[in-house]
Amino acid sequence: MQFDIDPRSPVTPSEQLADQVRFAVAAGRLGAGERLPSVREVAKGARLNPNTVSRAWRELELSGLLKSRRGSGMFVTPEGPAIAAAFRTGMVAERLGRAVGDALAAGLEPEEVIELTENACRAWPLGREDVSEKDGAAQPAAGSTLEKGESR
């Protein structure tokens, strides 16, 4: 699994890592019982300090998504997919709610917002391998409502 960290994002690199793992688990790209890459591997590949990766893994462990096995690494827990799916749903609902609120406050009619949302869904490149394989989680284009690294 590769990780894509945006140094310009207001979201810390450790939060970006944690979110990418959550999204990969929620989407089924990482399943229960699967081992995550080591802190050292991720740090080297993403050009991060190992402490940053450790912080992300620790956050995911505290949430119940990961479990450390002494000497073996970090693994997705049996509850991990449900935890990740709930996180993803909550995050997306919050972001969509803000976007819809902004659109309505800007004077768009609800039907227009629905049409814009449907068009955005149809335009999304879900089938592109470079999007889904790049970092384990599909990421929207810069400037979109669901911008990568946007804070929760």
C-alpha positions as CSV (number, residue, x, y, z in Angstrom):
1,M,0.0,0.0,0.0
2,Q,1.4,3.4,-1.0
3,F,0.6,6.6,0.8
4,D,0.2,10.0,-0.7
5,I,0.9,12.8,1.7
6,D,0.1,16.4,0.7
7,P,2.6,18.7,2.5
8,R,0.4,21.7,1.7
9,S,-2.6,20.3,3.4
10,P,-3.7,21.8,6.7
11,V,-4.2,18.2,7.9
12,T,-1.2,16.8,9.6
13,P,0.7,14.0,7.8
14,S,-0.2,11.5,10.6
15,E,-3.9,12.3,10.2
16,Q,-3.6,11.9,6.4
17,L,-2.0,8.5,6.9
18,A,-4.7,7.5,9.4
19,D,-7.5,8.6,7.0
20,Q,-6.0,6.7,4.1
21,V,-5.8,3.5,6.1
22,R,-9.4,4.1,7.3
23,F,-10.6,4.6,3.7
24,A,-8.7,1.5,2.5
25,V,-10.3,-0.6,5.2
26,A,-13.8,0.8,4.6
27,A,-13.5,0.2,0.9
28,G,-12.2,-3.4,1.4
29,R,-8.8,-2.8,0.0
30,L,-7.4,-3.8,3.5
31,G,-9.4,-6.5,5.2
32,A,-9.7,-7.8,8.8
33,G,-6.5,-9.7,9.8
34,E,-4.3,-8.0,7.1
35,R,-1.0,-6.6,8.2
36,L,0.0,-3.0,7.5
37,P,3.4,-2.1,6.3
38,S,5.9,-1.4,9.0
39,V,6.5,2.0,10.4
40,R,10.0,2.0,8.7
41,E,8.6,1.0,5.3
42,V,5.9,3.6,5.4
43,A,8.2,6.3,6.6
44,K,10.7,5.6,3.9
45,G,8.1,5.3,1.1
46,A,6.2,8.4,2.1
47,R,9.3,10.4,3.1
48,L,8.1,10.9,6.6
49,N,9.6,10.8,10.1
50,P,9.0,7.3,11.6
51,N,7.4,9.1,14.6
52,T,4.7,10.5,12.3
53,V,3.8,7.1,11.1
54,S,3.9,5.7,14.7
55,R,1.5,8.5,15.7
56,A,-1.0,7.5,12.9
57,W,-0.8,3.7,13.8
58,R,-1.3,4.6,17.5
59,E,-4.4,6.7,16.7
60,L,-5.8,3.8,14.6
61,E,-5.0,1.3,17.4
62,L,-6.7,3.5,20.0
63,S,-9.8,3.7,17.8
64,G,-9.9,-0.2,17.6
65,L,-9.2,-0.3,13.9
66,L,-5.7,-1.8,14.3
67,K,-4.1,-4.2,16.8
68,S,-0.4,-4.5,17.5
69,R,1.0,-8.0,17.6
70,R,4.3,-8.0,19.4
71,G,7.1,-8.6,16.9
72,S,4.7,-9.0,14.0
73,G,3.4,-5.6,13.3
74,M,0.0,-3.9,13.1
75,F,-3.1,-5.7,11.8
76,V,-6.6,-4.7,11.0
77,T,-8.9,-5.9,13.7
78,P,-12.1,-8.0,13.1
79,E,-14.1,-4.8,14.0
80,G,-11.9,-2.6,11.8
81,P,-14.0,-2.7,8.7
82,A,-17.1,-1.6,10.6
83,I,-15.2,1.1,12.5
84,A,-13.7,2.4,9.2
85,A,-17.0,2.4,7.4
86,A,-18.7,4.4,10.2
87,F,-15.8,6.9,10.2
88,R,-16.0,7.3,6.4
89,T,-19.8,7.7,6.4
90,G,-19.6,10.3,9.2
91,M,-16.8,12.2,7.5
92,V,-18.5,12.3,4.1
93,A,-21.9,13.2,5.6
94,E,-20.3,16.1,7.4
95,R,-18.5,17.4,4.3
96,L,-21.6,16.9,2.0
97,G,-23.7,18.7,4.6
98,R,-21.4,21.7,4.6
99,A,-21.3,21.7,0.7
100,V,-25.1,21.5,0.5
101,G,-25.5,24.2,3.0
102,D,-23.0,26.4,1.1
103,A,-24.9,25.8,-2.1
104,L,-28.3,26.6,-0.6
105,A,-26.9,29.7,1.1
106,A,-25.5,30.8,-2.3
107,G,-29.1,30.7,-3.7
108,L,-29.2,27.5,-5.5
109,E,-32.4,25.6,-5.4
110,P,-32.4,22.0,-3.9
111,E,-33.1,20.6,-7.4
112,E,-30.0,22.3,-8.7
113,V,-27.9,21.0,-5.8
114,I,-29.1,17.5,-6.5
115,E,-28.4,17.8,-10.2
116,L,-24.9,19.1,-9.5
117,T,-24.3,16.2,-7.1
118,E,-25.5,13.7,-9.6
119,N,-23.3,15.2,-12.3
120,A,-20.3,15.1,-10.0
121,C,-20.9,11.5,-9.2
122,R,-21.1,10.6,-12.9
123,A,-17.9,12.5,-13.7
124,W,-15.9,10.8,-10.9
125,P,-13.2,8.5,-12.3
126,L,-14.0,5.5,-10.1
127,G,-12.9,3.0,-12.7
128,R,-9.4,4.5,-13.1
129,E,-6.7,2.3,-11.7
130,D,-4.3,5.2,-11.0
131,V,-6.9,6.7,-8.7
132,S,-7.8,3.6,-6.7
133,E,-4.3,2.1,-6.6
134,K,-2.3,5.2,-5.9
135,D,-2.7,5.4,-2.2
136,G,-5.3,2.9,-1.3
137,A,-8.1,5.5,-1.2
138,A,-9.7,7.4,-4.1
139,Q,-9.0,11.1,-3.7
140,P,-11.0,13.9,-5.4
141,A,-9.4,16.5,-7.5
142,A,-7.9,19.6,-5.8
143,G,-10.4,22.3,-5.1
144,S,-13.3,19.9,-4.9
145,T,-15.6,19.8,-1.9
146,L,-14.2,16.6,-0.7
147,E,-10.6,17.8,-1.0
148,K,-7.9,15.4,0.1
149,G,-6.6,16.2,3.5
150,E,-9.6,18.4,4.5
151,S,-9.9,18.4,8.2
152,R,-12.8,16.6,9.9
